[in-house]
């Protein structure tokens, strides 16, 4: 069977217990995707970082303080119940962003975008960025830009694409050879750059891929929230703001309970119910 007829669902799992916050994923992402930067990057309100690393703490004083670093790319949401549209796709009047049902990737089409920024307001993960200026590269650096990714102009929104150009190259080669894409043929820049091996990327629909084996996604809707599909059957794995039903394809993993709890805004008493339900569902998985 030719590869391009197969339905994929590309995603990643990030082990927060391995992440050291070094920022290699951020640098590799900017280099790979021609992400523009300014001479002064101290103002984070108008800087552009497709992959942003946040620092979380358990809120306790020394010596009980614990810190974790959380890399946050675009979550590539699947929409309510995994059959609707991602929040950003639903509101874009120019269809400048779209959901690929054959890949699970949320794309951004820069030449269609006219900068209304509705998608930025709709994204609950703050994963989209607006170009307030035309990119200005230091002298000579334009020679080192990636030819596979078009630099963006002032007035359009951009975001993480799961290095879609790498998928296109791997897909073309697989089609020529009449085969399927191998797991390591298509890997994002952040995945390959991480020195700690904290990021695992692959096809969530393929049981042979490591990301599927770690996440163990449940194809059925969550009994407690029918908007949620693809919930992990691994009790150590979670998604950010999972109860919204946006169904992201970026999963996180940690042995520490306070880290998993930080993935959502739980009210008093809610976390205990979630723990009980997750433990029961994983034991039946």
N, C-alpha and C positions, 0 to 999 in steps of 0.2 A: 504494500500500500504506500502511495506517495505521501510524504510527511505533511504537506500543507492541507490535507483533508482531515487531519486528526485534530480534535478539540483539546487544547491545552488549557491549563490554568496556572500560569507562572506565579510564583510567590517566593517568599523567603522567611526564614526563622532566624532571629538574632539572639544569641545566648548572652544575656546581660551579665552573667557571672564570669564570662571570659573577656568582655569588653573592658579595655583599660582607658578609654577616652582619649586615645592618642590623636584622633582626627585624621588618620590616614584615609579613611573612607570619604571624608569630606574633600580632601585634597585630590584624590583620584577621581572623584565625581566631577569636580570643577574642571580638571584637566581633560578628562574624557569627553565632556559634553560642552566644551567651550563656554563655561559659565563666566559671565563678566564680573569684574571686581573694580573697586575704586582704590585710589591711593590711600584713603582713610576709610577703613572698614569698621571703625568703632561704633558707628550708628547702625544698629541692627534693624532699625525700622525700615530702611530702604536698601539694605544689602540683600544679595541673592545667594542662597545656599540650598541647593536641592536636597542635600543630606545635611541635617543639622543634629548635633549631639548635645543632649540636655544632661544636666547633672541633677540627680535626685538624692535626697537623704532620708533617713528614717525618722528625723526630727528629734533624735535623742542627743543629749549632751555627752561629751567625752567622759569616760572611755567606751561608751556604748554606741558611739556614732558609727553609722555605716553609710557608705556612698556607692551609688551605682550610676553608670553612664548609659544613656538611652539614645541610640542613633534613630533618627526619624526621617525616612524618605517619604515620598508619596505612598499612601497605603493601598492604592489601586483598588478602591472599594468596588464591590460587586453589586451594590444597590440593595434595596429592601427585599429580603427573601431570596437574594441572588438572581432575581428575574426582572427586576426593575433597572433603573439607571443609578449610577453613582450620584451623590449629591451635586457635584460640580456639573456633570453631564446634564442633569435635569434642568438646570437653570440657564445654561448657555444659549443665548438667542441666536448666535452665529454658527452653531454646531462646530465650534472651534475645538471642542474637546469631545471625545467619543470613547465608547467602551467596546473593546474587541472581544466578541464572544468566542472567537477561536483561540485567543491567547489569555484573556482575563486582564489585559493591560489597558489602562486608561491613557489615551493618547492626547497630545496637544498639537493642533495644527495652527502654526503661528501666522500663516498668511490669511487665515480667516478671522483671527482675533482682532477686535477693534477696541479692546481695553476697557470694557464696561466694568470688569472685575466682579461680576456676580458670582463667578466660580470661587473667588477668594473668600467671599462672604459665606458661601455655602459649605466650604470645606471645614469640617470640625477639627482638623489636624494642623491647620495653618501651614499646609505643605505647598502652597502656591505663591509665586512671587511676581511682582509687576516691575517691568523695566521703566524706570523713571528717566533713563538717559540711554543714548546710543553707546554701545560698548567702545571703550577706548583702550587699545592694547599698547603696552610699552613697546618702544621701537624694536623691531625685529621679532617680536613675539608672534606676530600674525603668521610667520612662517611655520610656527609649531602648532597651529590650530588643527584640530581633527577635521579631515575632509569629509568625514561621514556624518557630521552634525552641523546643521546650518546655524550660524550665530544669529541671535535674535535682535530685532530693532527696538527702538524706544516705542513705548505705547502698547506692548503686548505682554501677556502673562506666560510664564514658563514654570516647569516643574520637573520632577524626576520622571523618567520614561522607562525605567528598568533597562536602560541602555538598549532601546529597541533596535537601534542600528546594528547591534551585535546579533540580535535575533534574525534580522533580515539577511545578514551575511551567512549565518549558519543555515538558515532555511533555504537560501538559494543553492548552497553547496549540496544540501541533502536532496533537493529536488533533482539536481543534475545527476546525482548518483542513485536516485530512486530508492531512498531509504529514509528512516526517521532521524531526527536530530538526536545526537548523543547528549547525555547529561552535561558533560564538561565542555561541549562545543559552544553552548550559550550560557555565559556567566556574566554577571554585571561587574562593573569596574570596582565597586566597593567590596564585592565579595572576594575578588582576586587580590585586592590590596590589603585586606585586613591581616595584620601580622599575627593576631591571636586566633585566627580561624573562627571568629565569633559569628560570622554570617554564612548561612547555608542557603543556596538558591537552587531552584529547580522547578519541576512540574508537579504541582500538588495533585494532579489527576493521575500521576504515574506512580504506582506502588513501588517501583524499582528505584525511584529517586530518593535520595537521602532526606530531602525536605519533607516528603510525604511520610517517610518512616518515623521522623521525629514528631511531626505535628499530629499525624493520624486524624485527618479532618473527617468529621461526621457529615455525610452527604444529606442527612435528614434535618429538618428544622428542629431547633431546640424546643423541647416540650414547655419550658418555662417562658419562652419568647419566640414565637413563630417567625419573627422577622429575622432571626439569627440562623444562618446556614454556614456550615463549614467550621463549626466549633471544634476545637481540638479535644481529642479524647486522652491527651496526655495531661495529667493534672498539673504539670509544671509549666505548661504553655498557655499563653493568654494573648488577647489582642487589645489594642487601645480602644477605649469607649465601645466595647463590644455590644453593650446593650442597646446602642442606637440602631443596630440592625444594618449598618453600612457594609458589613461583611468584608473587611479588609483582607488583603492577601499577604500582609506583613504580620508575622507572628513573633512573639517574644517569649523567652524562656528564662526561668530562674528557679533556683532551689529555695530562695528566700520568700517567705509568705508576704512580708511587707512590700516587696517589689511587685508581686503579682496584684496585690490590693491597690497599688498606686496606679494601675492601668485603667481605673475607672473612678467615677465620683460616687462612692458608696455612702449611703446614709447609715446612721447607727442601726445595727442589727442586720443590715442587708448582706454584709460580707459572710456572716456565718451561714446564711441560707445558701449563698452561692457555693461555698466550700462543700456543704453537705450534698448539694445537687451534683457538683462536678465530680466528687468522689464516687457517687453512685453511678453516674453515667460512664465514667472511665472503667469502673469495675465490670460493667456490662459490655463495654467495647471490647 
